[in-house]
Amino acid sequence: MEPILIIGIVVALLFNFLNGLHDAANSISTIVATRVLTPLQAVSLAAFFNLIGPLFFTTAIAKTIGKGIIVPGWMTIDVMIIGILVASFWIYFTAYVGIPISSTHAMIGGLIGAAVAFGGPSVVILPTLDLIRGLIWYGVGGIIAGACILTLIAYLKKEDNLLQYTGIGAYFGFVFAIPISIALHALTLSGIVSIILFIMISPSLGLALAFIFGCLIIRICRNKDHKKMNHLFNRLQIISSAFYSIGHGSNDAQHAMGVITAMLVTAGVLSDFSVPLWVILLSSAAISVGTLTGGWRIVQTMAKRITHLRPYQGFCAEAGGGLVLLLVTLFGVPVSSTHAISGCIMGVGATQGSSAVNWGMVRQIVTAWVITIPLTAVFSWIVFCVFLKIWG
């Protein structure tokens, strides 16, 4: 292998290591917050299931990262190295200050910025007109259906503020309509449009699923002995944490897989985009080792500063987050595990009322989500321009 290719592979594995370090909070925050496991036990559990997660599912996300965002001819090894380095710096910085951001979106922003600096805006793969029309059609249909359903429920329950329920129903109608249309093969998302859409959809899906799970458990267990229920959900949380970690590993470990495979194709080592087994194993190992180190400041934010979690809430959050991640992994959409679990934590907190959630902290987290792609894209563009000036 050429030296530049080896450097690129090492940089991609470094990114996955930092991804695991940063996103360890996603896998262990709930189980640490409820004191079911010690931090060391929790990260060990998460690291193991992060390692085996990618072996269970397809490599569709790796293909999206490697050839679904930037026109393949412009994804040079230089572009990928600079994009990943900028993303890695942003991940390390936010882990240091304790802000949960999306490692996925940091990488995507970094790759877009470097590629645009190299080849111009046309190198970004944009959605087709048919896809835009489909999004409008199914999105509007979901908005109308959701608004009508929740308004009718609120009317039958004789709630006062019907307009508020109409707005909430419209929002979640859109959130559910897009994944349902994808699952029914009525809509096929790809490239940057799927990533931008799921910035909104994945945390909202997590919030809705965790809220529904939480309400069902409250209803079913309302007359049960609290000590017995806490003991039961302490045990169930170990299973749900492992389930979430499998989803996290299967989605996030594929980021390095996609980049490394794209580098191998660019260098002529591979003739087509097919992820080798050794790339899967190395990428999984890197994210698992990163998870073992643990991003403890983010754990504090996720576990304690959004809402106070009880064992049944931790179970609901992890189960909901795991379902969201596995769903989008099967669709081949690289989403943020941070977004998914944060939405789930908000959802289970909301089962105790709106005041149980620290919405000020939520606003800070959402702000970091929104700025990640444009910020890393701009910095990556600047760094690549400097690189061209110096080395040509």
Residue pairs with C-beta under 8 A, 6 or more apart in sequence:
1 267
1 269
2 267
4 77
4 78
4 81
5 77
5 263
5 264
5 267
5 269
7 81
8 77
8 80
8 81
8 259
8 260
8 263
9 260
9 263
9 282
11 80
11 81
11 84
11 85
11 88
12 80
12 84
12 256
12 259
12 260
12 263
12 283
13 256
13 260
13 282
13 283
13 286
14 84
14 88
14 286
15 84
15 87
15 88
15 91
15 103
15 107
15 255
15 256
15 259
16 252
16 253
16 255
16 256
16 283
16 286
16 287
16 290
17 286
17 287
17 289
17 290
18 88
18 91
18 92
18 95
18 103
18 290
19 91
19 103
19 252
19 255
19 256
19 287
19 290
20 47
20 50
20 252
20 286
20 287
20 288
20 289
20 290
20 291
20 292
20 293
21 91
21 95
21 290
21 291
21 293
21 294
21 295
22 91
22 92
22 94
22 95
22 100
22 101
22 103
22 290
22 295
22 298
23 103
23 248
23 252
23 291
23 295
23 337
23 338
24 43
24 46
24 290
24 291
24 292
24 293
24 294
24 295
24 298
24 299
25 100
25 294
25 295
25 298
25 299
25 301
25 302
25 303
25 338
26 100
26 244
26 248
26 302
26 321
26 337
26 338
26 340
26 341
27 42
27 43
27 46
27 49
27 50
27 241
27 244
27 245
27 248
27 291
27 337
28 37
28 39
28 42
28 43
28 45
28 46
28 241
28 294
28 299
29 298
29 299
29 302
29 303
29 341
29 345
30 237
30 241
30 302
30 303
30 309
30 313
30 314
30 317
30 318
30 341
30 345
31 37
31 42
31 45
31 237
31 238
31 241
31 314
31 318
32 38
32 39
32 42
32 299
32 303
33 302
33 303
33 304
33 308
33 309
33 314
34 234
34 237
34 309
34 310
34 311
34 313
34 314
36 234
36 237
36 238
36 241
36 311
36 314
37 45
37 238
37 241
39 294
39 296
39 299
42 241
43 291
43 292
43 293
43 294
44 292
45 238
45 241
45 242
45 245
46 241
46 245
46 248
46 291
47 288
47 289
47 291
47 292
48 245
48 288
49 242
49 245
49 246
49 249
50 245
50 246
50 248
50 249
50 252
50 253
50 284
50 287
50 288
50 291
51 249
51 284
51 285
51 287
51 288
52 246
52 249
52 284
53 245
53 246
53 247
53 248
53 249
53 250
53 253
53 284
54 249
54 250
54 253
54 254
54 257
54 280
54 283
54 284
55 280
55 284
56 246
56 250
57 250
57 326
57 329
57 330
58 329
58 330
58 332
59 254
59 257
59 258
59 275
59 280
60 329
60 330
60 331
60 332
61 251
61 254
61 255
61 258
61 329
61 332
61 333
61 334
62 254
62 255
62 257
62 258
62 261
62 275
63 258
63 273
63 275
63 332
64 190
64 191
64 194
64 258
64 332
64 333
64 334
65 107
65 108
65 254
65 255
65 257
65 258
65 259
65 262
65 334
66 75
66 258
66 259
66 261
66 262
66 265
66 273
67 75
67 262
67 273
68 125
68 190
68 191
69 108
69 111
69 112
69 124
69 125
69 191
69 192
69 195
70 79
70 111
70 112
70 115
70 123
70 124
70 125
71 119
71 122
71 123
71 124
71 125
72 262
72 265
74 115
74 118
74 119
74 123
75 111
75 115
75 262
75 266
76 118
76 266
77 263
77 266
77 267
78 114
78 118
78 384
78 387
79 111
79 114
79 115
79 118
79 384
80 111
80 114
80 259
80 262
80 263
82 110
82 114
82 380
82 383
82 384
82 387
83 107
83 110
83 111
83 112
83 113
83 114
83 115
83 380
84 107
84 110
84 111
84 259
85 110
85 383
86 106
86 109
86 110
86 113
86 114
86 376
86 379
86 380
86 383
87 103
87 106
87 107
87 109
87 110
87 111
87 376
87 380
88 106
90 101
90 106
90 110
90 372
90 375
90 376
90 379
91 101
91 103
91 106
94 100
94 101
94 298
94 368
95 295
95 297
95 298
96 297
97 297
98 297
98 298
98 300
98 301
99 298
99 301
99 364
99 365
99 368
100 298
100 301
100 302
100 338
100 342
100 365
100 368
101 338
101 368
101 369
101 372
102 199
102 336
102 338
102 339
102 369
102 372
103 252
103 255
103 336
103 338
104 195
104 251
104 252
104 255
104 334
104 335
104 336
104 337
105 195
105 199
105 336
105 369
105 372
105 373
105 376
106 372
106 373
106 376
107 255
107 259
107 376
108 192
108 195
108 334
108 373
109 372
109 373
109 374
109 375
109 376
109 377
109 380
110 376
110 377
110 379
110 380
111 259
111 380
112 124
112 192
112 373
112 377
112 380
113 376
113 377
113 378
113 379
113 380
113 381
113 382
113 384
114 380
114 381
114 383
114 384
115 123
115 124
116 123
116 124
116 377
116 381
117 380
117 381
117 382
117 384
117 385
117 388
118 384
118 388
124 192
125 190
125 191
125 192
126 191
126 192
126 193
127 135
127 190
127 191
127 192
127 193
131 187
131 188
131 189
131 190
131 193
134 181
134 186
134 187
135 178
135 187
135 193
135 197
138 177
138 178
138 181
138 186
138 187
139 174
139 177
139 178
141 177
142 173
142 174
142 175
142 176
142 177
142 178
142 180
143 170
143 171
143 173
143 174
143 177
144 170
144 173
145 173
145 177
146 169
146 170
146 171
146 172
146 173
146 174
146 176
146 177
147 166
147 167
147 169
147 170
147 173
148 169
149 169
149 173
150 165
150 166
150 168
150 169
150 172
150 173
151 162
151 165
151 166
151 169
153 165
154 162
154 165
154 166
155 162
159 165
171 204
172 204
172 208
175 200
175 201
175 204
175 205
175 208
176 205
176 208
178 187
178 189
178 197
178 201
179 201
179 205
179 327
179 328
179 331
181 187
182 188
182 189
182 331
183 327
183 331
189 197
189 331
189 333
190 332
194 331
194 333
195 333
195 334
195 335
196 373
198 328
198 333
198 335
198 336
198 339
199 336
199 339
199 369
199 370
202 324
202 328
202 335
202 336
202 339
202 340
202 343
203 339
203 340
203 342
203 343
203 346
204 343
205 324
205 327
205 340
205 343
206 317
206 320
206 321
206 324
206 339
206 340
206 341
206 342
206 343
206 344
206 347
207 343
207 344
207 346
207 347
207 350
208 347
209 319
209 320
209 323
209 324
209 344
209 347
210 316
210 317
210 319
210 320
210 321
210 343
210 344
210 345
210 346
210 347
210 348
211 347
211 348
211 350
211 351
213 316
213 319
213 320
213 348
214 312
214 313
214 316
214 347
214 348
214 351
215 351
217 312
217 315
217 316
218 312
218 351
221 229
221 312
229 311
229 312
230 310
230 311
230 312
233 310
233 311
233 312
233 314
233 315
234 311
236 315
237 311
237 314
237 315
237 318
240 314
240 315
240 318
240 319
240 322
241 318
243 318
243 319
243 322
244 318
244 319
244 321
244 322
244 325
244 341
246 322
246 326
247 321
247 322
247 323
247 324
247 325
247 326
247 329
247 337
248 325
248 337
249 284
249 287
249 288
250 325
250 326
250 329
251 325
251 328
251 329
251 334
251 335
251 337
252 287
252 337
253 280
253 283
253 284
253 286
253 287
254 283
254 329
254 334
255 283
255 334
256 279
256 282
256 283
256 286
256 287
257 275
257 279
257 280
257 283
258 275
260 279
260 282
260 283
261 270
261 273
261 274
261 275
261 276
261 279
262 273
264 270
264 276
264 279
265 271
265 272
265 273
270 276
301 361
301 365
302 341
302 342
302 345
303 309
305 358
305 361
306 342
306 345
306 346
306 349
306 357
306 358
306 361
306 362
306 365
307 313
307 345
307 346
307 348
307 349
307 352
307 356
307 357
307 358
308 349
308 356
309 317
309 345
309 348
309 349
313 348
313 349
313 351
314 348
316 344
316 347
316 348
317 341
317 344
317 345
317 347
317 348
318 341
318 344
320 340
320 344
320 347
320 348
321 337
321 340
321 341
321 343
321 344
324 335
324 340
324 343
324 344
325 335
325 337
325 340
328 335
336 369
338 369
339 369
342 362
342 365
346 357
346 362
349 356
349 357
350 356
350 357
